[in-house]
């Protein structure tokens, strides 16, 4: 009898290293072109020759589709790759904050492609897109190298800050929250979403948990540093911010939108 043993953790680490290398070598525009082509190809084979009783609508693309494309535990838009949480937050941004019509100065942290392609063209917006260019990230035209824990902007500068699924990656998230509050104008709003487990009594974080496997086990993803609970509200209120918590998705890991007002 032959026995085979596979080191799945090692294989995942190798694949992660290959992905990081590919991001460094392959130009951003090429990667985006291939990514979009892949979405459209998947959509074609998924829907070819099929009839769907009801169509679906993406508010970001402002277009109906026969269906969304399944991607992991989510469903993305075929034209722009928008995830369900991104479509939901977009409705808040456009319907509640009127970001497509009001004259606004916006800081967009770790900009989602589906948002970025629209917001960078808006004439009513003075748009600042930023991301921390760590290993695995290549420079993207129109996106500055920005550290959320040390924003290089003056006080009371932005009307709106968009920060989706970023805080869970930052060691000192309280400092990041403080910097967002400092850079916001009085009456400005920070729209922040994070992965969250409402069943936790308090946010689960432990700096001694460092391996990708353990982080995934405890925090939901290999590069996450914590799993938030609803006590995230106190982290914002400590900055004298008024916080509104509204459910984005009714899942085990629930996204919350927290406007600072």
N, C-alpha and C positions, 0 to 999 in steps of 0.2 A: 504494500500500500504506500502510495506517495502522499505526503502531507505538504501543503503549500501554506505559507504564512505571508500575509500582506500587511505592510505598515501603512495604514490609511492616513495617519497623521503626517508621516513623511511625504507621502504622495501629494497631500493637500499643500504642504509647505513648498514642494517643488513647483506645483502648478501656480501657486501664489507668486513665487519668484519669477516664473516665466511670464506671468501677466504683467508684473512690474517692469520687467525688461522690455516686453513688447510695447508698453506705454512710452518707454523712454526712446525707443528706436523708431516706431511708426509715428509719423506726423499726426497731430490731432485731427486735422481736416480729413485725412485718409481714414482714420479710425471711425470718425462720425459718419462718413460716407458708407463704409462697410456696415456699420451698425444699423443705419437707416435701411440699407438694401436688405439686410437680414430680416428686419421687422416686416418690410413689405412682402418679401418672399414668403415668410411664414403666414402672413395674412392671405396671400394668394392661394397657397395650398390648403389652408384651413377652410376657406370659403368657396373655393372653386366648385361650381356645379351644385351648391347647396342653397337652400332657401331658409331664411330665418324669419320666424313669426314677428319678432320685434327687433328694431335696430337699437344701437347704443349711441350715445352722444358724448363727445369730448368737448368740454367748454374751452379748453386751451386751444385746440385745433379749430374750434367752432364748426364742427363737422360731424355728421352722422356716419357710422360704420355698421356693417352687418354684425360685427362682434368685436370684442377686445381680444387680445392675444394673451393666453395664459403664460405667465413667467414666474416660476417658483410658486409662491402662495398668493401671487397677485395677478392682476390683469392690466396689461399696458395698452396704450393707444398705438395703433399700427403706424401712424405717420410721424409721431414725435417721441414715442417711448414713455409717455407720461404714466406714472403709477396712479393707483386709485387715490392715495393720500394727496398727491400733487393736484389732481383734478378737483378734489374737495377744497383744498386751501386756495386754489385759483378762484373759486367761486367767492370765497370770503374776500380775497384781495380785490376782485373786480366789482362785486356787488355791495360790499360794506365799506371798503376803503376807496373805491373808485380810482384805482391806480392808472387806468387807461384814459381817464378824462381830466383828473385834477392835476394842477402843476405841482410836482413833488420831487424831492431829492431823496433817492432810494439807495440804500446799501443792501446788496444781495450777497450773502455769504454762501460759499460752495454752490454756485448757481446751477440749478437744474437746466439741462439743455432746452427743455420745452418752454420754460419761462424766459431763459436768456435770449433765445432767438426772437422773441416778441418784444421784450422790454428794452433791448438795446436799440430798437428802431423807433421807439415811442418819442415823439417830439415834445410831449408834455412832461417828460421825465428827464431829470438829470440823474443818470444811472451810473452807479459805482458797483462793479462786480468784483468780488475778491475771494481768494481761496488760499490756504496755506499750502505752498508747493513742497510737500514732503515726498519721500520715496514713492515712486509709482505715479506721480503726477507730472505731466508735461505742461509747459507754458501754453496757455490758450489765449489767442488774441482777444483783447478786450477784458481780460481778467487779471487783476493785479495780485501780487503776492501779499496777502493780508493775514495778520495774526489777530484773532478775535480777542485775545487777552491783552493786546497792546495796540489798539487802533490808532493809526497815524492821522486822526482827524480831530479837529477842534471840538470843543463842547457845543452842544445844541446845534448840531450840523444837519442831521437827517430828519426828514418827516416820517419815513418808514424804513424799518430794517426787516429783511426777510432772512430767516435762519432755520432751515428745515433739516432735521436729523444731523446736527453738528455737535451740540453740547455733550452728547454721550461719548464723543471722541476726545474731548478736551480734559486734561488732568485737573486744571483749576477752572471748573465751570462757573464758580461763583465770581471769579475775576472777569470772565467773559461776559457774564450778565451785567456786572458793574460797568464794564466798558460800553456795552450797548446802551445802557441807561444814560451814561455820560454823553455819548455822541448823539442821542436823540434830542430833538427840540421839545420844549414843553408842549404837551398835548400830542407828541408823536407816538407812533405805535411800532412795537416790535412783534412780528408774527413769528412765533417759534413753535416748532413741533419736535417732539422727542418720542422714542419708543417708551412705552409705559406699561407696567403691570399693576392694575388697580388692586389686586389681591395682596400686594406687599404692604406691610404696616408702615414701612419707610423705605426710602431709596436704598437699593442694595449696591454698595460700592466697597471695594477692598483693594488698596494699592498693591497688596502682596499677590494678588491674582494677576499673573503676567503672561502665562502661556496662551497661545491662540485657542487651544482646545478648552482650557478652563474658562477663558473669557466667553467663549461661545456657550458653554454650559451654564454659567452664572448670569451673563449679561445679554445673551441672545445672538451675539456676533463676535467674530474673532478679534476685531479691533475696537470693540466697545469697552468702556471703562466703568460703566455702571448700568443698572437697570432702574429707571425712575419709578417712583410711586407718586401719588397725588400730592405728597409733601413738597414737590417741586415749586408749588405755589409760594411757599415760604421763602424760597431762594430769591424769588423776584420781589416779594413784598419787603424783604430786608433792604432793598434799594429804594424803599418808599414808593414802589410802583403799585398802581392799581391793576389787579390781575383778573381777567375773565377767563375761566376755563370752560371750553366747549368741546364736546366729543367730536372727533373727526371720523373715526372708524370703530365700530363695535366689534373688536377682535380681542384676543387674549392680550396682545400688545397694542394698546390703544394710543393713538396720536392725539395730542391736545394742541389747540391753538391758544397762545397766551399773548394777547395784545397788551402792551404797556401803554396806559392812558394817563 
